[in-house]
Amino acid sequence: MAFNRHPLRPISQDDIDTYARDGVVCLRQVFDPDWIELLKPFAERILIKKEDFGLLPTFPNRYMTRRIAEYRRFMLESPLGEAAGQVMKSKQIRFFFDEFFAKTPRSESKTVWHNDRMGWPVAGKMVPSLWIPFTPIVKANSLECIAKSFKLDARYWLFSSNARKMIQPPDRVSHPDGDALRADPRVQFLTWDMEPGDMLIVHPWCLHYSSGNPTDHWRIAMSVRVFGDDIVWNPRPDCVNLAGVSFDEMIEGEKPAGPLFPLMWSDDGARDTDAELPWGFATTWSKGLDPAKVRDRDQFVNTEYVKKERGGPSKVDAAAFV
């Protein structure tokens, strides 16, 4: 079997320029098909067959690297880090965390317009989402991004588990109304037809959204978050929790490092192995606990969350980025 360590199609200057211009780029043929065939069966067993791999009941679609050897191998031996580093012009790439995003056939479930900027307990811009489809993607079920929207300097109040337990502060605007921009001819909405082996790199400030899945097939993708050169810890109470790392350990202004954040790639050829990356989680839970019921207690529901936000979705000024 072929497991490439470098992108099948080298990263081009056009790829770099597209990301710098739009805040998102679709890279073609990053991974050998054997990488996808290695990972996809686990995704199907977890998402469709509901097999128990010992993942967290609170986030059964996250942290596969803590339980599944094949995912650990992918993070540290595949071209993932190199592709991200070259596109962002970062000299090093460290692992942050991984999760699945899936939509059932004929799903009408939508994810609201948002960006990831305030979700992560860090400062800096080199913390992209690397969106990797395990199934063929068509424009009708693709992730959708607004080109150049990463230029907006907006601190949106997002829907992390922590934020949903807090009162929205006055200096944080509600999530954006991206659909209101569709009638503006200056604004470019981006979607893609993609094949397994392709990858999107999405800037953490880029506005993005996901509609339903009108096809007769599951839409499954993995999103990997990584750290580049400019990232330092900046913990805030509304950020996502990171399994295994408390806010106490996130020293303000220090670069993320340590066993949970192995070096995936560097321009001098150095990479970490998974020898120090912990297996499992620090907690245990009741045998037979149903993750769906746990998630239902705290699940983000679009309509309910909008009601809780101050004034509903905020207006986006296209003149600020087009």
N, C-alpha and C positions, 0 to 999 in steps of 0.2 A: 504493500500500500504506500501511496505517496503522501507525505505530510510536509508541505513546503514551509520553510522558516522565513522566507522572504516573499513579498507579494509576487504573484504570478505575472502580473503586469506592473512594471516599475512605476512608482509614483512620479507623475510628470509635473512640469512647471505649471501646466494648465490646471492640474488638480490643486496645487498650492494656491494659485491665483484665484480659482473659483471659491475656495474656502475663505480666503482673505476678503473677497468681494461680497459673497452672499451669506457667509456664516454657516454654510452647509455644503458638502460635496458628496456626490455618489461615486464611489470607487468601484470599478468593475474588475472582476477576477482577482480578488485579493487572496482567496483561499482555494487550495486544492479541494475538489469534491470530497475526498476522503475525510477531510476535517469535518465537513457538514454531516457526512454519514456516520461519523463517530459520535457526534453530539445529538443529532436529531432524535434518535430512538429514546434517549433519556427524557427529552422534552415531551415527547408524545406519552411516555409512561407516566410522567408527573402530571401533565396538564389534562390529558384525555382519559387515561386509564386510572388516574388518581392513586397511583402507587405511592407508598410511604417510603421515602428515602431518608427520613429523619430530618427533613428541613424544618425550619421554624414554623409553627402553626400560625403565627402572626403574619409571616411573609413566606408562604409555601412556594412562591415563584422567585425566590431570591437566595443568594449565597450558595449556589451549586458547588462552588469551589471548596466549600467546607465539608462536602460529603461525597463528591464524585470525582474519582481520579482522572477521568477523561477530560473533565473541565479544567482541572488544575494543569494538566498537560497543555491544553489549548492556550491558556492564558500566558504560559511562560515559554512555549516552544513554537507557537504559530507566528505569522507575520503581523498579528494584531498591533503590537506595540510599535513596531517599525513603521507601519503605515500611518499611525496616529502621529508619531514623532516627526516624520518627514513632512506631513501636511501642515502641522502646526509650527514647524521649525523649532522643535524642542529637542534638546540634547539627550534628555532622558524621559522615560515613561514608566510610571509606577502604577501598579494595580490598585483600584479602589474597591469596586464590588460589581457583581453581575446579577442580572435578573431576566426573567422571561416576560414578554408581552404577547398575549394571544387573544384572538377573537374567534368565536365559534362560527360555523357556516351560517350565513344569513343573519348575522348579528346586526342589531341596530344600536349597539352600545357605542357611545362616543366619549372621547376624552376632551375636556375643555381646552381652549387655547391657553397656553402658558409657556414659560421658559423655566429652566432649571436653576437659574442663578442663585436664588435665595434658599434653595433646598439643601445645598451642601454646606457643611460647617467649615468652609474655607474662603479665603480671598484669592483673587486671581482669575484669569480667563481660560487657562489651559486645563479644564476639566470637562471635556466633551462627552457626549453620548455616542458610543460606537454601536450602531444599530445594524444587526446582522440577521438577515432573513434565513430561516430554515426551510421555508416553503416559497414557491414562486409568488411574487408580489405584482399586482396590477395597480394602475393609478387609482382605481376605485377603492382599494383597501390599503393604499400606501400611507405611511407617515406623510403629513403635509407640513411644509415649512413656508414661512414668509421671508423671501429673500431680503437681505440687508437689515432685517429687524433687530439683529444683534447690536446695531448701533444705538438703539434706544437705551438710555440710562434710567431704567425703571426698576424699582425694588418692589416686585409684586409680592403680595401676601398669598402664599401657596397653600396647598392642601396636604401638608405632611401630617402624620398622626399627631405630632406635638402641636402644630398650629391649630388643629381642629379642637384642641382642648383650651385654647387661649382666646383672649379678646383681641381682635385686630387693632394694632396700634395706629395712631393717626398719621404716622409718617410712612405707612406702607399702603400702596394702592391695591385695589382689588384686581383679580385676574383679568386679562385684557379681552376685549371684544374683537377678536380677529375677523369674524365674519362681516363686521361692518365695513371692512376695507375692500371687500370683493368688488364693489362698484367703482372703486378708484382705479383708473387705468394706469396709474403710476406704480401700483403695487403688484408684485409678481408672486403668485402662489406656486410652489414647487411640489410636484409629485413625481414618482418614478415607477417604471416597470423594472423589476429587479429579479435576479435569479439567485439561488443559494450560492454563496461564494462571493457575492458583491457585499459592499458595506457602505452605510452612510456615516459620515462624521458630522455631528451637529454641535455647533457652538453653544455653550451653556446659556447665553443671552438670546439665542435665536427663538422666536416664537414658533411653536409647533402645535400640532393637533392631530387627532386620529378619529376618523369617522367610523362607521360600521364596516362590516364585511359582507358585501352583497353576493359573494361567490358561494359555491356549494362545497367549499373546502376550508379547513382550518387555516387561519393565518397565524403563523408562529414566527416570532423573532426574538433574538436575545439582544439585550442592551448591556454593554460593558462600559463602566465608567473608569477613567484613568486620570492620573495626575501628571501634568507636565511641569516644566521648569519654574513657572512663576507662582505655583500654588503653595500657600502657607495656611496653617490652621487659623480659623476665625469662627469658633463655635458660638452659636446663638441658640436660644431655647426653642425656637420654632423650626430648627433644622431637622432633617431626618436623623433618627438614631442609627448608629452603625454597630451591628452586632460585634461584641467583643471589645469595643473601644468606648469608654465613657468620655464625656466632655472634659472631665478632670485630666485625662491623658492628652487632650488636644491643646498643647501649649501654644498660646497666641503668638503668631508670627513665625513659628517654627515650621520647617518643611515636614510633611508626612514621611515617615520612615518606620522601619521596624518590620517584624515578621508578617503582619497583616497586609503590608503594602510592598510586596516584593518588586524588584526591578525587572520589568518585562523586556526592556530594550534600552540600549544607549548607543550613541553614535560611535563609541569606541569599541563596540562589540561585547561589552559586559552584559550579562543577564544573571539573575538569581535562579536557583532551583527552587523546588517547593519543599525543600527539607525543613525550613523554618516555618512555613505557612501552617498554622494550626488546623487540625481536623476537628470537626464538630463545633459545639457551642458551649458556653459556660453554664447554661441552665439545662434543666430537664423539665419534662411536663408529664401530665397524666397519660397513662397508656390508653390508646384509643381515642384521644382527643380529636375532634373533628375540626380541621382547619377552617372549613367553610363557616362553621358556627362562630369560631373565634373571630374570623375576619368580619362577619356580619355585625358584630358588636361595634366595630370601629371603621366600617367600610365607607369610603368616600362615595357619596351619591350626588351627582351633579346638581340636581334641582334643590336638594336640601342644603348643599353647601352654598349655592348662590344666595339662598335666602339668608344665610348667616353672614355673608359678606356685607360690608358697609356699602350700600347703594348699588349692589350688583356689579357686573363686569364694568371695568373702566374703559374709557375711550382711548384709542390709540391715535396719535397725531402722525400721519404718514409723512408729513413734511420733515419730521425729525430724522428720517432715515432714507428716503428715496432721493 
